[in-house]
Amino acid sequence: MAVTSYALSEPRAGAMQRGAVTRMLEDERWLALVLLLPTLALLSLFIAYPFVKGVELSVTDAKVGIPGHFVGLQNFEKIWSDDIFHVAVWNTCVYTAVATVFKLVLGLWLALLLNHNFKGKAFTRAFILLPFIIPTVLSTFAWKWMFDPTFSVINWSLYRLGLIHGRINWLGEPGLALTSVIIVNIWRGVPFYAISLLAGLQTISPELHEAAAIDGANWLQKIWYINLPMMRNIIQITALFSLIVTFANFDIVKILTNGGPVDQTHVFATWAFTLAIWGNDIPLGASVSLFMAPILAIAAFFILRNVRRRGNEA
């Protein structure tokens, strides 16, 4: 009888455990936590751990293979007195601000065009995404060839139009080099803005535009008083995402100029890479990278707070 009782009690215990798990998963809070666990694991592994490790390295004098010792804020003081770091700060701010504004304006213009019905609309939408889909390294190398002073198709076109009379070294002059980098970033980022804003435009009821047209509103007034106010949240979220990606951009600057000429086009990411990898000073590179964190955190805080406030008002 004891054996029979044990044999019956074990399945009953298993059934009770399964029932408890089922009841727990029926609770939305526990189900949400379970579904989020894979994402939390990936974020912890690829974002949280590198960030914490970067903070740890920034306050030590570690070298490759050598743990190093705690030095406090000496690394931050050292890079703050570095002239190239000041150039990188200025370049990063100009690069991010100009590129973000132009991507927003051109993306909104494209979104308004794509929101109309015309023949080949589906193909045009897919074609516009090409700059965003093509691997960055491949497209940037193509742009580097286009900016080449000897074989530049841009120089050839300008010369044939009579606008220039000699070769322009687009990537050899500091001002032109930074402008060229910004142009490539705008070209690559505009499709993302266009598709994101197009999705926002399609949520606006056509009846609002019809009512505005009856009241005598022109196309500019419809954009200013209807489209932009109703798309404010999606514009801010898209701009925030683009701001973070542009501010921390590495590959375009690295491929086009590598921080040159004479270190005059370095941004945060490329200068950190140069110090950490080529200069074999990982703590200094980590310190430069960490300067980006508070700036982006402040921008994200104000934008998301404004989005949340508008959501509560709605």
C-alpha positions as CSV (number, residue, x, y, z in Angstrom):
1,M,0.0,0.0,0.0
2,A,2.9,2.4,0.8
3,V,4.3,1.9,-2.7
4,T,0.9,2.6,-4.3
5,S,0.5,5.7,-2.2
6,Y,3.9,7.0,-3.3
7,A,3.1,6.2,-6.9
8,L,-0.1,8.2,-6.7
9,S,1.3,11.2,-4.8
10,E,4.1,11.9,-7.3
11,P,1.9,12.6,-10.3
12,R,-0.4,14.6,-8.1
13,A,2.6,16.8,-6.9
14,G,3.6,17.3,-10.6
15,A,0.1,18.3,-11.5
16,M,-0.1,20.8,-8.7
17,Q,3.2,22.4,-9.8
18,R,2.0,22.6,-13.4
19,G,-1.2,24.2,-12.1
20,A,0.8,26.7,-10.1
21,V,2.9,27.6,-13.2
22,T,-0.2,27.9,-15.3
23,R,-1.9,30.2,-12.8
24,M,1.3,32.3,-12.5
25,L,1.4,32.7,-16.3
26,E,-2.2,33.8,-16.4
27,D,-1.2,36.8,-14.3
28,E,-0.2,39.5,-16.8
29,R,2.6,40.8,-14.6
30,W,4.4,37.4,-14.4
31,L,3.7,36.7,-18.1
32,A,5.2,40.0,-19.1
33,L,8.3,39.3,-16.9
34,V,8.8,35.9,-18.5
35,L,8.4,37.3,-22.0
36,L,10.9,40.1,-21.2
37,L,13.6,37.8,-19.8
38,P,15.3,37.0,-23.1
39,T,15.4,40.7,-23.9
40,L,16.7,41.6,-20.5
41,A,19.4,38.9,-20.8
42,L,20.6,40.3,-24.2
43,L,20.5,43.9,-22.9
44,S,22.5,42.9,-19.8
45,L,25.1,41.0,-21.9
46,F,25.6,43.4,-24.7
47,I,24.8,46.8,-23.2
48,A,24.8,46.8,-19.4
49,Y,28.0,44.8,-19.0
50,P,30.1,46.8,-21.6
51,F,28.9,50.0,-20.0
52,V,29.9,48.9,-16.5
53,K,33.2,47.6,-17.8
54,G,33.8,50.9,-19.5
55,V,33.2,52.8,-16.3
56,E,35.5,50.5,-14.5
57,L,38.3,51.0,-17.1
58,S,37.9,54.8,-17.2
59,V,39.1,55.1,-13.6
60,T,42.1,52.8,-13.9
61,D,45.4,52.8,-15.7
62,A,44.9,49.3,-17.2
63,K,46.7,48.1,-20.3
64,V,46.1,45.1,-22.5
65,G,46.7,42.1,-20.3
66,I,47.5,44.3,-17.2
67,P,44.6,44.9,-14.7
68,G,45.9,48.3,-13.7
69,H,45.2,50.4,-10.6
70,F,42.6,52.9,-9.5
71,V,43.5,56.4,-10.6
72,G,40.2,58.2,-10.0
73,L,39.4,61.0,-12.5
74,Q,42.9,61.4,-13.9
75,N,41.9,60.0,-17.3
76,F,39.0,62.5,-17.6
77,E,41.3,65.4,-16.6
78,K,43.9,64.2,-19.2
79,I,41.4,64.1,-22.1
80,W,39.8,67.4,-21.0
81,S,43.2,69.1,-21.6
82,D,43.6,67.5,-25.0
83,D,43.0,69.9,-27.9
84,I,41.9,67.1,-30.2
85,F,39.2,66.1,-27.7
86,H,37.8,69.7,-27.9
87,V,37.8,69.4,-31.7
88,A,36.0,66.1,-31.4
89,V,33.3,67.6,-29.1
90,W,32.7,70.5,-31.6
91,N,32.6,68.1,-34.6
92,T,30.2,65.7,-32.9
93,C,27.8,68.5,-32.0
94,V,27.9,70.1,-35.4
95,Y,27.7,66.7,-37.2
96,T,24.8,65.6,-35.1
97,A,22.8,68.9,-35.1
98,V,23.2,69.6,-38.9
99,A,22.5,66.0,-40.0
100,T,19.5,65.6,-37.7
101,V,17.9,68.8,-38.9
102,F,18.4,68.0,-42.6
103,K,17.3,64.4,-42.2
104,L,14.1,65.6,-40.5
105,V,13.3,68.3,-43.2
106,L,14.1,66.0,-46.1
107,G,12.4,63.0,-44.5
108,L,9.2,65.0,-44.0
109,W,9.3,66.2,-47.5
110,L,9.7,62.7,-48.9
111,A,7.0,61.4,-46.6
112,L,4.6,64.0,-47.8
113,L,5.4,63.1,-51.4
114,L,5.0,59.3,-50.8
115,N,1.7,59.9,-49.0
116,H,0.1,60.7,-52.3
117,N,-1.4,58.1,-54.7
118,F,0.6,57.8,-57.9
119,K,1.7,55.1,-60.3
120,G,4.6,53.0,-59.0
121,K,4.1,54.2,-55.4
122,A,5.1,50.8,-53.9
123,F,8.3,50.5,-56.0
124,T,9.2,54.1,-55.1
125,R,8.8,53.4,-51.4
126,A,11.0,50.3,-51.7
127,F,13.6,52.2,-53.8
128,I,13.9,55.0,-51.3
129,L,14.9,52.5,-48.6
130,L,18.0,51.4,-50.5
131,P,20.4,53.9,-48.8
132,F,19.3,52.6,-45.4
133,I,19.4,48.9,-46.4
134,I,22.8,48.8,-48.2
135,P,25.6,48.0,-45.7
136,T,27.1,51.2,-44.4
137,V,30.7,50.1,-45.2
138,L,29.8,49.4,-48.9
139,S,27.9,52.6,-49.5
140,T,30.5,54.7,-47.7
141,F,33.3,53.3,-49.8
142,A,31.3,54.3,-52.9
143,W,31.0,57.8,-51.5
144,K,34.7,57.9,-50.8
145,W,35.3,57.2,-54.5
146,M,32.9,59.9,-55.4
147,F,34.8,62.4,-53.3
148,D,38.2,61.3,-54.6
149,P,39.9,64.4,-56.0
150,T,41.2,62.6,-59.1
151,F,38.4,60.2,-60.0
152,S,35.5,62.1,-58.4
153,V,32.3,62.0,-60.3
154,I,31.1,65.0,-58.3
155,N,34.1,67.1,-59.5
156,W,33.6,65.9,-63.1
157,S,29.9,66.9,-63.0
158,L,30.7,70.3,-61.5
159,Y,33.5,70.9,-64.0
160,R,31.2,70.0,-67.0
161,L,28.6,72.4,-65.7
162,G,31.3,75.1,-65.5
163,L,30.9,75.6,-61.7
164,I,34.5,74.8,-60.9
165,H,37.8,75.1,-62.8
166,G,40.0,72.7,-60.8
167,R,39.9,69.7,-58.6
168,I,38.3,69.9,-55.2
169,N,39.9,67.8,-52.5
170,W,36.7,67.0,-50.6
171,L,38.2,64.9,-48.0
172,G,41.6,66.7,-47.7
173,E,40.3,70.1,-46.4
174,P,39.0,70.1,-42.8
175,G,35.8,72.1,-43.5
176,L,35.0,70.2,-46.7
177,A,35.8,66.9,-45.1
178,L,33.3,67.5,-42.3
179,T,30.7,68.7,-44.8
180,S,31.2,65.5,-46.9
181,V,30.8,63.3,-43.8
182,I,27.5,65.1,-42.9
183,I,26.2,64.7,-46.5
184,V,26.8,61.0,-46.4
185,N,25.1,60.7,-43.0
186,I,22.1,62.7,-44.3
187,W,21.9,60.5,-47.4
188,R,21.9,57.4,-45.3
189,G,19.4,58.6,-42.7
190,V,16.7,60.3,-44.7
191,P,14.9,57.0,-45.7
192,F,14.5,56.1,-42.0
193,Y,12.9,59.5,-41.4
194,A,10.7,59.3,-44.5
195,I,9.3,55.8,-43.7
196,S,8.7,56.6,-40.0
197,L,7.0,59.9,-40.8
198,L,5.0,58.4,-43.6
199,A,3.6,55.9,-41.1
200,G,2.6,58.9,-38.9
201,L,1.0,60.7,-41.8
202,Q,-1.2,57.7,-42.7
203,T,-2.8,57.8,-39.2
204,I,-4.2,61.3,-39.8
205,S,-7.8,61.3,-41.0
206,P,-8.3,62.7,-44.5
207,E,-11.4,64.4,-43.2
208,L,-9.2,66.9,-41.3
209,H,-7.6,68.0,-44.6
210,E,-10.9,68.2,-46.4
211,A,-12.3,70.4,-43.6
212,A,-9.2,72.6,-43.8
213,A,-9.5,72.9,-47.6
214,I,-13.2,73.9,-47.2
215,D,-12.0,76.7,-44.8
216,G,-9.5,77.9,-47.4
217,A,-6.3,76.5,-46.0
218,N,-3.4,76.0,-48.4
219,W,-1.0,73.1,-48.4
220,L,1.5,74.8,-46.1
221,Q,-1.1,75.6,-43.5
222,K,-2.4,72.0,-43.6
223,I,1.2,70.8,-42.8
224,W,1.8,73.4,-40.1
225,Y,-1.6,73.2,-38.3
226,I,-2.6,69.6,-38.9
227,N,0.3,67.3,-39.8
228,L,3.0,68.6,-37.5
229,P,0.9,68.9,-34.3
230,M,-0.6,65.4,-34.8
231,M,2.8,63.9,-35.6
232,R,4.7,65.6,-32.9
233,N,5.2,62.4,-30.8
234,I,6.5,60.3,-33.7
235,I,8.7,63.1,-34.9
236,Q,10.3,63.4,-31.4
237,I,10.8,59.7,-31.0
238,T,12.3,59.4,-34.5
239,A,14.5,62.4,-33.9
240,L,15.7,60.9,-30.6
241,F,16.6,57.6,-32.1
242,S,18.4,59.4,-35.0
243,L,20.2,61.7,-32.5
244,I,21.6,58.8,-30.5
245,V,22.7,56.9,-33.6
246,T,24.3,60.0,-35.2
247,F,25.9,61.2,-32.0
248,A,27.6,57.8,-31.6
249,N,28.3,57.3,-35.3
250,F,31.6,55.6,-36.1
251,D,31.7,53.9,-39.4
252,I,31.0,56.8,-41.8
253,V,33.7,59.0,-40.3
254,K,36.2,56.2,-39.9
255,I,35.9,55.1,-43.5
256,L,35.7,58.5,-45.2
257,T,38.4,60.5,-43.3
258,N,39.7,58.3,-40.4
259,G,39.6,61.5,-38.3
260,G,41.8,63.4,-40.8
261,P,43.0,65.6,-42.2
262,V,45.3,66.3,-39.2
263,D,42.7,65.0,-36.7
264,Q,40.3,67.7,-37.7
265,T,37.2,65.5,-38.4
266,H,37.4,63.3,-35.3
267,V,34.1,62.7,-33.4
268,F,33.7,61.0,-30.1
269,A,33.6,57.5,-31.5
270,T,36.6,57.8,-33.8
271,W,38.7,59.6,-31.2
272,A,37.9,57.0,-28.6
273,F,38.8,54.2,-31.0
274,T,42.1,56.0,-31.9
275,L,43.1,56.4,-28.3
276,A,42.1,52.9,-27.2
277,I,43.2,50.7,-30.1
278,W,45.9,52.6,-32.0
279,G,47.2,54.4,-28.9
280,N,46.9,51.3,-26.7
281,D,45.3,53.3,-24.0
282,I,42.0,51.7,-23.3
283,P,41.1,53.7,-20.2
284,L,41.5,57.0,-22.1
285,G,39.3,55.6,-24.9
286,A,36.7,54.5,-22.4
287,S,36.8,58.0,-20.8
288,V,36.1,59.7,-24.1
289,S,33.2,57.3,-24.8
290,L,31.6,58.0,-21.4
291,F,31.4,61.7,-22.2
292,M,28.6,60.8,-24.6
293,A,26.4,59.2,-22.0
294,P,25.3,62.2,-19.9
295,I,24.6,64.3,-23.1
296,L,22.5,61.6,-24.7
297,A,20.8,60.9,-21.3
298,I,19.8,64.5,-20.9
299,A,18.4,64.7,-24.5
300,A,16.5,61.5,-24.0
301,F,15.1,62.7,-20.7
302,F,13.6,65.9,-22.1
303,I,12.2,64.4,-25.3
304,L,10.6,61.4,-23.5
305,R,9.2,63.6,-20.8
306,N,7.6,65.8,-23.4
307,V,6.2,62.8,-25.2
308,R,4.8,61.4,-21.9
309,R,3.3,64.8,-21.0
310,R,1.5,65.0,-24.4
311,G,0.3,61.4,-23.9
312,N,-1.2,62.2,-20.5
313,E,-2.9,65.3,-22.0
314,A,-4.5,63.3,-24.8
